[in-house]
Amino acid sequence: VKSAKLPMPEKYKGQDDIEYFRTWLTSVVRHMKLIGLTGTELDEGRVLLLGISFGGEASEWYSQVVEASNRLLNHWTFFEVVHALYNRFIHISSFQVAYTRFCTV
């Protein structure tokens, strides 16, 4: 029996939108669970999957910060990449936009 190919989640392109980031990250983690890519022992694979989950500015950031030969860390963990990505692209104004959206509901 041939297993179904799971489509990759939509690529994160560096949008400064906390809700979009949260939704994107949830879909990536769900994808990892479905393909059995969980646990710290598989962190290298999880980091690589993150790398192909980016587009635009986020992809450039990943290449320059996580993959570059002169990178600060030799071995990034999944958490470290997500944390650094969040710090790079999500700003305080994103929280204000989310709060405004919440208040208008």
Secondary structure, DSSP 8 states (H G I E B T S, - for coil): -----------B-----HHHHHHHHHHHHHHHHHTT--SGGGHHHHHHHHHTTB-HHHHHHIIIIIISTT-S-SS--HHHHHHHHHHHH--HHHHHHHHHHHHT-
